[in-house]
Amino acid sequence: MLWLEWRMVLDSLRGRRRMLPCSFWFLLLFAAGGLVLFIHLQDLSEMVQQQGPGVRLGGTPRQSRETLCTQDREGARSDLYQDQRLGPDVLSSPIPPMQFPDFERSRQKATPGSREQDIGSLHVTKRHRKLLKTSPVIHHSNNASSSSSSISSSSSSSSSSFSSATSSSSSTSSSGSLPPESWSRLSRVLEARRRLMKEMCAKYKSSISRTVTRHHVAHIYVEDKYKLLYCQVPKAGCSNWKRTLMVLAGQASNTQSIKHDTVHYGNHLKRLDSFDRQGIMHRLETYTKVVFVREPLERLVSAYRDKFENPNNYYHSLFGKPIISKYRVNASKVALSTGNGVTFQEFVQYLLDVHRPVGMDIHWEPANQLCNPCLLDYDFIGKFENMEEESNFLLRRTGAPRNLTLPNFKDRNPSAERTSMEITQKYFAQVSMWERQRIYDFYYMDYLMFNYSKPFKDLY
């Protein structure tokens, strides 16, 4: 009996010895799981405190074409803007502090009519910054580096000479169309916009290649006499600016006589990508580079109304047919054969679809992708909302004839009301809040770089 009891004790000890490794691994896995949970909770805490555009708790938003190719790197930043610092005059600039993170938090007044933001500073988290960085780090050769640095230095010098022209022109503005105080105000606004662009590019686009290709300048038009490079952003006054360039080049006596088809299909203006590389680089280094932009969602609605609500065989056939075929349930044979009658909701579905049935178009491509402002360093960033004053200001600064001003007529569908922010809000009332958020995310870099405020209060 004693021997049996002793054997039971030994068997019990052997069982504990066999169970010891299982307990050890269980404790180890439990500890690892607790550590992962702790790190995840810290991330959630940061998102709650600093939630920004395109980020929602409890779900991952559909990313735009820019953020779809995101590289999750905090890699090496470019040297291009490292030596550029915001001077003390920024504190009195008209650009609101949201666009200068961690530099200024006081409230300022935005430019009247431009819809520039008039709010406090917005902090963007490291996670959001990763989403905004779109290209892998590219290691450049010495030639590419020297070429890009020469563009940067020459662009700075052309900008400074352009600014100095303002003071001399403003002194003679008594016979012009702008009073001296307007010259001074607009000069400060434009300089602040350039500072903003450089800051945003240094933060979110530092890893892009600095090598200029023909693709980067495909939308830039050249006027050699007055040394202007104009990047067209459709639905932001580009037709009237092309008319003005044609008059400057001596191809027409006045802007009113130039028809719409002549402007866009006559091939009267030279494009920068038509020159050889030496000609391209020379003009980028010495000419005044100009771009005009518009509130992104308003521009989008303007493009939709122009291309899909009015007769347009090209857009109805190329875009309307595949859009209706993919997104309309029980589409009629007439709609499928003509492409007429694309609704705004169908258009939004197409725009947000990663697998679009037809590609993008210049009329709704984001402006920063059309004109590449982080690569080309524009001297003049104008706003469609203040188009007339800023355009005429530019013409006076470049020495254009004093009787030449930017036309403001609407030659396509003149009876239709111009797209305003009120009209834009009516169109976006047709789509869900989730789709509005995703469209805002799609154009988020345009909002950030060009300092436009959020168009809807419920956007993140």
Secondary structure as the mmCIF struct_conf table of DSSP 4:
data_model
#
loop_
_struct_conf.conf_type_id
_struct_conf.id
_struct_conf.beg_label_comp_id
_struct_conf.beg_label_asym_id
_struct_conf.beg_label_seq_id
_struct_conf.end_label_comp_id
_struct_conf.end_label_asym_id
_struct_conf.end_label_seq_id
HELX_RH_AL_P HELX_RH_AL_P1 LEU A 2 GLN A 49
TURN_TY1_P TURN_TY1_P1 GLN A 50 GLN A 50
TURN_TY1_P TURN_TY1_P2 PRO A 53 GLY A 54
STRN STRN1 ARG A 56 ARG A 56
TURN_TY1_P TURN_TY1_P3 LEU A 57 GLY A 58
STRN STRN2 GLY A 59 GLY A 59
HELX_LH_PP_P HELX_LH_PP_P1 PRO A 61 GLN A 63
HELX_RH_AL_P HELX_RH_AL_P2 ARG A 65 LEU A 68
TURN_TY1_P TURN_TY1_P4 CYS A 69 CYS A 69
HELX_LH_PP_P HELX_LH_PP_P2 ALA A 76 SER A 78
BEND BEND1 ASP A 79 ASP A 79
TURN_TY1_P TURN_TY1_P5 LEU A 80 ASP A 83
HELX_RH_3T_P HELX_RH_3T_P1 PRO A 88 SER A 92
BEND BEND2 PRO A 94 ILE A 95
HELX_RH_3T_P HELX_RH_3T_P2 PRO A 97 GLN A 99
BEND BEND3 PHE A 100 PHE A 100
TURN_TY1_P TURN_TY1_P6 PRO A 101 PHE A 103
BEND BEND4 SER A 106 SER A 106
HELX_LH_PP_P HELX_LH_PP_P3 LYS A 109 THR A 111
TURN_TY1_P TURN_TY1_P7 PRO A 112 ARG A 115
STRN STRN3 GLU A 116 GLU A 116
BEND BEND5 ILE A 119 ILE A 119
HELX_RH_AL_P HELX_RH_AL_P3 LYS A 126 LEU A 132
BEND BEND6 SER A 135 SER A 135
HELX_LH_PP_P HELX_LH_PP_P4 HIS A 139 SER A 141
HELX_RH_AL_P HELX_RH_AL_P4 ASN A 142 SER A 171
TURN_TY1_P TURN_TY1_P8 THR A 172 THR A 172
HELX_RH_3T_P HELX_RH_3T_P3 SER A 173 SER A 175
BEND BEND7 GLY A 176 LEU A 178
HELX_RH_AL_P HELX_RH_AL_P5 PRO A 180 TYR A 204
BEND BEND8 LYS A 205 LYS A 205
TURN_TY1_P TURN_TY1_P9 SER A 206 SER A 207
BEND BEND9 ILE A 208 ILE A 208
HELX_RH_3T_P HELX_RH_3T_P4 ARG A 214 VAL A 217
TURN_TY1_P TURN_TY1_P10 ALA A 218 HIS A 219
STRN STRN4 ILE A 220 GLU A 223
TURN_TY1_P TURN_TY1_P11 ASP A 224 LYS A 227
STRN STRN5 LEU A 228 CYS A 231
TURN_TY1_P TURN_TY1_P12 PRO A 234 LYS A 235
BEND BEND10 ALA A 236 GLY A 237
HELX_RH_AL_P HELX_RH_AL_P6 CYS A 238 LEU A 248
TURN_TY1_P TURN_TY1_P13 ALA A 249 GLY A 250
BEND BEND11 GLN A 251 GLN A 251
BEND BEND12 SER A 253 SER A 253
BEND BEND13 THR A 255 THR A 255
TURN_TY1_P TURN_TY1_P14 GLN A 256 SER A 257
HELX_RH_AL_P HELX_RH_AL_P7 HIS A 260 TYR A 265
BEND BEND14 GLY A 266 GLY A 266
BEND BEND15 LEU A 269 LEU A 269
STRN STRN6 LYS A 270 ARG A 271
HELX_RH_3T_P HELX_RH_3T_P5 LEU A 272 SER A 274
BEND BEND16 PHE A 275 PHE A 275
HELX_RH_AL_P HELX_RH_AL_P8 ARG A 277 THR A 286
BEND BEND17 TYR A 287 TYR A 287
STRN STRN7 THR A 288 VAL A 293
HELX_RH_AL_P HELX_RH_AL_P9 PRO A 296 PHE A 308
BEND BEND18 GLU A 309 ASN A 310
HELX_RH_AL_P HELX_RH_AL_P10 ASN A 313 TYR A 315
HELX_RH_PI_P HELX_RH_PI_P1 HIS A 316 GLY A 320
HELX_RH_AL_P HELX_RH_AL_P11 LYS A 321 TYR A 327
TURN_TY1_P TURN_TY1_P15 VAL A 329 ASN A 330
HELX_RH_AL_P HELX_RH_AL_P12 LYS A 333 THR A 338
HELX_RH_AL_P HELX_RH_AL_P13 PHE A 344 LEU A 352
TURN_TY1_P TURN_TY1_P16 VAL A 354 HIS A 355
BEND BEND19 PRO A 357 VAL A 358
TURN_TY1_P TURN_TY1_P17 ILE A 362 TRP A 364
BEND BEND20 GLU A 365 GLU A 365
HELX_RH_AL_P HELX_RH_AL_P14 ALA A 367 CYS A 371
HELX_RH_AL_P HELX_RH_AL_P15 PRO A 373 LEU A 376
BEND BEND21 ASP A 379 ASP A 379
STRN STRN8 PHE A 380 LYS A 383
HELX_RH_3T_P HELX_RH_3T_P6 PHE A 384 ASN A 386
HELX_RH_AL_P HELX_RH_AL_P16 MET A 387 ARG A 397
TURN_TY1_P TURN_TY1_P18 THR A 398 GLY A 399
TURN_TY1_P TURN_TY1_P19 ARG A 402 ASN A 403
BEND BEND22 ARG A 412 ASN A 413
TURN_TY1_P TURN_TY1_P20 PRO A 414 SER A 415
BEND BEND23 ALA A 416 ALA A 416
HELX_LH_PP_P HELX_LH_PP_P5 GLU A 417 THR A 419
HELX_RH_AL_P HELX_RH_AL_P17 MET A 421 PHE A 428
TURN_TY1_P TURN_TY1_P21 ALA A 429 GLN A 430
BEND BEND24 VAL A 431 VAL A 431
HELX_RH_AL_P HELX_RH_AL_P18 MET A 433 PHE A 442
TURN_TY1_P TURN_TY1_P22 TYR A 443 TYR A 443
HELX_RH_AL_P HELX_RH_AL_P19 TYR A 444 MET A 449
TURN_TY1_P TURN_TY1_P23 PHE A 450 ASN A 451
STRN STRN9 TYR A 452 TYR A 452
HELX_LH_PP_P HELX_LH_PP_P6 SER A 453 LYS A 454
BEND BEND25 PRO A 455 PHE A 456
TURN_TY1_P TURN_TY1_P24 LYS A 457 ASP A 458
#
